[in-house]
Amino acid sequence: MCGICGILYFDDRQKVSQSVLRSMCDTIIHRGPDDQGQVMLGQVGLGMRRLSIIDLSTGHQPIANEENTLWIVFNGEIYNFKRLRKELENLGHQFKTRSDTEIILHGYEEWGEDVCQRLNGMFVFAVWDQKNKILFLGRDRLGIKPLYYYQDDQKLVFGSELKAILKCPGLDCTLDPVALNNYLTFEYIPAPRSIFREIRKLRPGHWLRWQADQLMDQFYWKLAPCENSISEAEAGEKLSVLLNDAVRLRLISDVPLGAFLSGGLDSSIMVAQMAELMDQPVKTFSIGFKESSYNELNYARAVAKKYQTEHHEFVIEANALELTEKLICHLDEPFGDFSIFPTYLVSKMARDYVTVVLSGDGGDELFAGYDTYRAHRFDRQFYHRLPKILKYGILEPMAGRMKPTEKKKGWINSYKRFIQGTRLPKSLYHVRWMVFLQAMERKEIFTDDVLDELAPVDPYDFIHEYSRQADGLHDVTRTGYIDVKSYLADDILVKVDRMSMAVSLEARVPYLDHRIVEFCYSLPPVLKMKGYRTKYLLEKTFWNLLPSEVQRRDKQGFSIPIKNWIRGELRPMMLDLLSEDRIRQQGLFRPETVHRWINEHLEGIENHSHTLWALMVFQQWNEIYSKTIS
């Protein structure tokens, strides 16, 4: 696991500065504290920081082929590298290391761009072909590992993190208002956009190639959802084999390894698989809260007890958010998902014991696990058929009069969120739980100048694009596909990558083995959601592996009591970051709207925690990065 970066000047007479490249590498030292390397090849410079996981002694990067005509830097893990190595050796390739990095290099030499399709893993890499003057960049299918890039008429700059790119002089760092709108609406910025207009993210399952002054962005893997006929028994058997193999592959490591354990269905099943495959107790790590409705440690303890794991816990208090500035630096661009804090803290705890963890992320998107799937079905089957006078004359006004509660969920909070979602167009009902800025609120919060720039752009353009790609399929299949392409790639995986790498911890996600993803998106929808029972096939297949406490629990989600903390411990921070003077001077938001939302939240009239926290993060981010790029 590493962080990578590089510069390519289009004019081969211009040389890369070694000091600039070294400075870029220094910004991502947390991604690779064990080793570093740079190579200067005239118009191209490649750099990396390494976290040693496999081949601790000979895996130094950059790595060249036998003739020194191809060079590579790589971030990630290739789980099928041993099989690919044998295949390449049979084809005549000679290896200098035991690392998976060299597999990609020789694979590119043998198969060219098709090498990406042969890799099972999480990765971004850059290959410079000195002979043919080609720079080739590849990213894994699901977007587990990140890659940013910048292009102007003189150069191409890339890096695992945005902050590395910003160390290169002469960049256009204009803020992108469309990305800002995406951020406030969804709490993340979807690829290929970034917060800066001229810096892009390479999309999952894509490669980027520069040759002869032409830059080509091309997909090599495209999830093609379908709904094949298969029996429940056959599907369960195949899922069991696939998941067991995915976990087995992700246990390959030359350093200590463990698992995040929330006590939910996904992580519990994963730990059960690990316990079966490992010849020593699994090291498990869980996070909890003092607030009872948010605390789920008892479920994690039940799994730990059943599988006799070496279990570790940490209880979060509000003062943990003193980490705000530090974590925002690691995020690179504004990111509003509250759960960065428990993810960071459980990663920090785990890093004291292991260098690699397995994480259960992906199960909700593959098996229709979120509450929004139930809400979407309820809306289509019942709510939209109700008389308008009942919906708009009674039910909606009643939701407006209800005050939010301090609990994590509860029927009042869920009811209010459901009603808010009905204000969206029907094509967006599924994302009701993921939209935090409605059209009316957008007009209230942005200044006229920003609204003018946003006017030509559909704020839900990427959601509609993914919906069209799965047009004609059942709601469960189509909406799950949207989640994989958007929320999973640009929120969940971003959070896990940034927060784990902030403490130099590698996180692996067995549910996102592309074979499992492809299998899940070939299933009939009834095997994912039966009635209002979500994750049907996953639960049914592995039911006997779960302790009774987990069998009886409802879906909770990984969240923190931010709405309560904003009224308490975080109140001074909020009032400072969202002061009228700051907002007015910035010229992006309307101070009177921000002031009203603050008062409504503090008085308990409305729950504006998502929007207020997103604004706080943006203000803190702006303060940090305005200094970086000035």
Buried (B, 14 or more C-beta within 10 A) or exposed (E): BBBBBBBBBBEEEBBBBEEBBBBBBEBBEBBBEBBBBBBBBEBBBBBBBBBBBBBBEEBBBBBBBEEEEBBBBBBBBBBBBBEBBEBBEEEEBEBEBBBBBBBBBBBBBBBEBEBBEBBBBBBBBBBBBBEEBBBBBBBBBBBBBBBBBBBEEEBBBBBBBBBBBBBBEEBEBEBBBBBBBBBBBBBBBBBBBBBBBEBBBBBBBBBBBBEEEEBEBEEBBEBEBEBEEBEBEEBBEBBBEBBBBBBBBBBBBBBEBBBBBBBBBBBBBBBBBBBEBBEEBBBBBBBBBEBEBBBBBEBBBBBBEBBEBEBBBBEBEBEBBEBBEEBBBBBBBBBBBBBBBBBBBBBBBBBEBBBBBBBBBBBBBBBBBBBBBBBBBEBBEEBEEEEEEEBEEEBBEEBEEBEBBBBBBEEBBBBBBBBBBBEBEEEBBBBBBBBBBBEEBBEBBBBEEBBEBBEEEEBBEBBBBBBEBBEEBBBBBBBBBBBBBBBBBBBBBBBBBBBBBBBBBBBBBBBBBBBBBBBBBBBBBBBBBBEEEBBBBBBBBBEEBBBEBBBEBEBBBBBBBBBBBBBEBBBEBBEEBBBEEBBBEEEBBBBEBBBBBBEBBBEEEBBBBBBBBBBBBBBBBBEEBEEEEE
